[in-house]
Amino acid sequence: MRNFNLHGLTSEEAERRLAEFGPNEQPRAPPPGIFAIALRTLKEPMFFLLASAALLYLFVGDLGEGLFMVAGAGASITLVVLQELRTERALQALNRLAEPTATCLRDGVERRIPARDLVPGDVILVGEGERAPADALLIGGDALVVDESLLTGESAPVTKTLASEDRSAEFPDPGGEHTPFLFAGTMIARGSGLAEVVRTGARTAMGRLGASLAAIEAEPSPLQQRTGRLVATLGAFALIFCVLVFLAYWRVQGDWFEGAIAGITLAIDLLPEEFPMVLAIFLALGAFRLARRNVLVRRTSVTETLGSTSILCVDKTGTLTQNRMRVAFAISESDQAIDAPLADAGRRMLVRVALRASSANPVDPMDRAVHAFAAEAGVASEAVPLCSFPIRPDLLAFIQCWRDESGESYAAKGAPEAIFKLARVSDEERARLQTKIDDLAHRGLRVLGVATTAPLPQAPPPEAASFNFIGLLAFEDPLREDVPAAVAAARRAGVAVAMITGDYPATALAIARQAGINCEAGVLTGAEIAATPNELRPEKIRNMRVFARVTPTSKLALVEAFKADGHIVAMTGDGVNDGPALAAAHIGIAMGQRGSDVAREAAHIVLLDDSFASIVAGVALGRRIFANLRRALTYVTAIHIPIAGVALAPILLGLPPLLLPAHVVLMELIIDPTCALVFESQPNEPDAMLKPPHRRDEPLFGSRELWLGFVQGFVVFLTVMSVYIIDDGFGAPEPQARGLAFATLVVSNLVLALSDALPRGASLFSRDNLPFWGVAFAASAMLTASLYAPVISELLRFEPPPWPKLVLALTLAVIAGSWYGVWRRLLYPAPRAPREDAALTVDLR
C-alpha cells in the first residue's frame, strides 16, 4: 500500500534527495574546454600557415625569428581561445535562463522552482499546455489528456487517470490508455492535476534518449553557413595565390626561402578568418544583452530579424497592462445604477455564482480577482466542482457543474454576448444591459457576464440547460507605466503597434487610446476577420491597429495577412492555441511569466517580464547588433586590403619585402580584439530608433559594404606604400623604411577601427570606448617596443625612424584612417534622440 503525500517535501528533505539523486536534467554534451577550443583553433587555415612559416624560420632561417613566430602564434591562439570562452559563457548563461521551471509543493506551500531541482517524492502541479518535468504518478485533480508522441511516435493523445494507492510505482514503457504514469517531456493537452515525482534526470524515459541527443551538435545559422562558405572559398584562393607567389619569386629572384615566406605572408593576409569569429561573438553576446533586458532569444538567428520588425502585434492583458485584475463593479440583473453599493441579496448571489464559475485553484488573473472580491464580500469558496467546461471559440464562457443538497447546477462566467446566448436574454433586456456594458467598456474596463441554472437531480449538457442571467462583473487592469513611452518610441522608429485582445471592442479602444496606439481606423473583431476572404484581408487590416474579440484562429489569420501586406511581423502569445500564430510570425514572442510550454517552444523569443517596453528595447538592441555587426565586417574587409596589398606590391615592384609573417602576427593580435571588443560594445546611433526598419531582404554584408571596405582599405594601402616607397627612395635604410611603414599601418588600422565603430555624436572617451582605448594602449606599447627595443626590432628587421619622419607618417595614418568617419559626421550630423528612447536603451549596454 502506498500513501500519497499531498503536502510535498520539506526543503531540508528536498536538498538531501537532490544531493542523493542529482539534478533533474537530461544528459547533455559538456561545454568545450580550453584544450578543445585550442585544438579546434589550431585546425584553422591561418594557424596552419603560421605554423608553416615558423617551421621554415626554425629549420632554415633565423632561429630568433622562428621563436618569435611561435610566441606570436601562441598569443594569437590565446586571444581566440579567450574570445571563444567569453562566447561560451554567454551561451551557458542563456541556457540557464532558458531552463524549464515547475510548480511544486514544498513545505506545504506552492512554489515555482527550476525543473532541474525536482527530486523523487516532490508533488508537482501540471496543467494544460505544460510539459511534464519528470516521470511522475498522477495522484490528484482531473483526468488528463497527454500527448506522448515525443516518446511513442503515436499522434493520438492518451488519457491518464488517478493512481490508486496500492498501485506499483514501477513504470512501464510509454503508451497506453487510462494509466496514471506521466513521462518527462510529454505534453499535457487537456486537464490539470497533482503528480508525485518518481524518476528524475537520466533515470526517466526521456533520459534514455538523452545520451544520444547530447551527441547531436547544433547546426550553424544560415548566415554563419554562408560566411563559412565565403571564408572557405577565400581560403582556397589564398592557398592557390600562395603557391603562385612562391613559384614566381623563386623563378625571378632564385630564393625559394624568401619566396615561401612571401607566399605564406600573402595567404595569411588574404584570409579573413575573423568573419566567423565576429559572427559567433556578436550573435552570442547580442543574445546575452537581450536576456539582460528580459528578452530571451531561443534562436540566435532571430537577432538578424529583430531590427527589421515593422509591426508589433501584442496582447493587451499582461503586456500592455499590469495583469493585476480587480473587480471594480458588480452589477446584479436588477441594478439600475453601475455605482450602487454591494449590499442586497442579488449582489451576493452574483458573487457566489461568479466564484462557482472560477477555478478553485485560480491561475487566471480574473479568477484570482473574483476570489479576492468574494473574500471581501464574506462569500466563502466551496469544494471541488463535479466537472468543468473550458472556453471554446464558439462559446466564450467558462462553465462548471456543482452538486449540493438541492441537486446539480451550472455556473457560467464569460463574454456578455456568450452569457446572453446561454441565458436566452430578450432583445429588450439585452439593449438595457448593453448600455451599461458600453459605459463600462468606455472606461477601459473588461466586462464579464454571469449566469446559473436552477438545481436539478441531474444536470443536462450545458447547451441544453436553462440558464438564468445573474449580472455583470467589471474588471480593471491598469496600464503599465512605461507603455505610452514605449509605444511612442516604436512609432517614431517606423514600427506599427497593433493591439490584439479578446476584450469587448469599446474596452479595447479605451486601452489603446491610453497606450497611444493609433485608433483612427477603429476596431476590427475576430468575427469580421474570419468573415473576410483570405485575398482581401491584407487590404482590410492595412490601417487597422486595434483588434478585439480575437480567437487564436484569428491571430494566425492576422499574422498571414500582415505578412502578405509586406510586414515583418512580431507576434506575442501565451496560450496553447497561440502556437501556430507564433510559429508563423517572423518573430514569435512567448510570455515567460504566464505563457504555456507550447507557446514558448513555438516562439523565437521568450519575454521574461511580459513587458511591452522590453519588446521595443529588444527591437532597438536588434538594430544595434545589426549595425555593429555590419560595421565590424566592413572593417575586417577594409583592413585586409592594405595588409594584402603591402605584402604583394613590393614583390611586383621589385622592392624589398615590406611585411613578413611576424608582422602579420602582430597585426592579427590587434585586429582580433578590435573586431570582438571594440565594435560589439558600441551603442546605437542616436537616430537608430528614428529611422524606418531595414528591409528583411537587405543583406547584412552586401555590395555597398564590400565597396566601402575596399575604398577605405585602398586609401590606407596607398598611404602605407607611399611612406615606404618615398622613405626608401630618399635613401633611408630598408629596415627604417619598413619600420616607418609598419607604424603607419598600425596607427591607420586603429584610427580606421575607431572611425568605423564610433556612432555619430558619440564621445571618444565614453564608457563604451574603454575596449578601444585598451586595445590602442596595448598596440602602442607593442609598436614602441617593435621600433625601439633593440632585440625585438632586430627580430622584426626594423630600425627606429627619426621623430620628424615618424610624426609625419603618423599624421598621414590618422588622415587615411579617419577620412570616412569625418566625412560621414559632417554630411550626416547626429540628431538628438528623444529622452524616452534613451530611457528604453540605457540598460542595454
C-alpha angles and dihedrals in degrees: 000000000000120000112207118223107222094181099062129227129308117252091247093052091046091053091049092051092045089057090047101045101026129227121327098243135119121252110271136180110268115246113263114268130219094272094048091051091046091050091049090049093051089058091063115108093238093060091045088057092046091051090050091052092047092051091050091053093044097050104025109017135034116333092211092054089047092053090046089053091051091050092046092049089049091052091048092050090048091055092050092048092050091051091048091050090050090052092046092051090052091050092048090051089052091049090053090053090048094052113121122252132212136203112233140162113251121172086354091298127112110244137176108223137164109278089232089068095060116115135188108282096034116132111224134189115229128185147166115309095019131111119232105253095207142000105287146162119244105235105162146016131037129343106271130222108213133190106220096170091116088068105024105030089229111133096201113089120234131224121243122204131194118280118245114232093244094052117117117247092221105122120225123208114292116276137057135106128265098015125133095225119117117190126209113259096023118125125239102227097180139001135024137242152137123284134184115226113236106165130024139183119353091358093069124092088251089051090064088060092042096078092059093041091052090061092059112098121216115251119241118251119264090256091052090048092052091048091049091053091048093051091046091052093048089045092055090047091049093052092049089049089049091058093046093050091047092052094044093048092047092049097046101033098027090223111118093180095056088042092055091047091048092048094048091046092052092046091053090049093051095050112090094198089159092076097081092040092051091049094048094047096044095047094045096044091040090055089047092052089050090052089054086059090051094258108123112197112210094183117037092206089070088070087076091054099043095077092052096055110135101178132030114204106195139177118241103218113074094354103061093014131048095251089229102127123191130175106253098175135015113194120185122210092259097047118115098185126055095215098051112133121254102255117110129082091253092063093046087052089052091053093047094051092045089052090051089051091055130081115270089225099038121211099155111086093231092052088051090049090052091051091050092046091049091051090052090050092049095246110141123217117246136220127285118305122242093241142338134226112205126216114282128196089246094046116036095196136100113223130190130185120222135189124210138149092292096052137260123332139169129234118198133188126178150094110352093238091052091049091046088054093049093047093042091230114195121249091246093051091043091055091050092050092043090063090058092045091052091050092051094043093052087057088060094253125142112232127207129182125223128208139166141185131234114259115269131180088248123010117230121225110297093249090057097042123105107238125195119212110239106176150281134288121203118202127196123206112181120228115253109258094234096049101089092052092046093049090049091050091050093050091049088053091056092253113133118217120215121187116214118189143154090227130115111281095245091051091049092051093048093052092043091054091050090051094048095245116154108263099169094111093049124225133315122205129218090246091056091049091051092048093053116090115246094247092053098046098085091058092041094055098033096107098022117111103164121066123179137185087023120170125202089258090055089049090060090047090052092051092051092046094051090047091050088051090059100260128140098228129211111188129188125209142157109181134089091249093051091074097094093049092047092049092047094051119089086236117023112197118197124195110247098198101043103013127114124241088247091058093045093050093048094047130085092212133033116209105217096196099031088231125147091211088062090056092053091046087051091054089051091050091046089057090048093051091047093049095045092046091050092049092047092052090047089052092049089053093046097050094048091057096066093038092053091040097053089046093054105031098067089052092052092045094047093244127138111275114273103194125045126186091261090057091051090051090055091049091051089053087060099039098050098057090038091059095041100041112021100048097037093055097053119113126231123285109264090247097041090112093041094064129078115257118272117252117268090231090053105114119238090224111020137156093287092058091042093054092043090053091047093050093047091047093046092054090053090047092053091048095050093045092047091053091048097045095043094047092045091045092053090060101262114153113267094244090052093050090047092050092048092049092047091052088051090051094049096048094043088050092054093046091046090052093050092044093052097040101044114093117228112275094014120135120248090224101045122129090256090064096055091101090055094050089049091053091043092051092050092046092049091050090049092048093048091050091047092055104034107026103089097212095048096040090052091052091049092043093240133141122197110257122222114272096245091055092045093050091049092047093048091048089055089047092054091050093047093050100041106039095095094046092049092047092049093051093047094046096040109030115195116258120221112263116227114259091239091060091049089054090054096051104035093093094051098081 
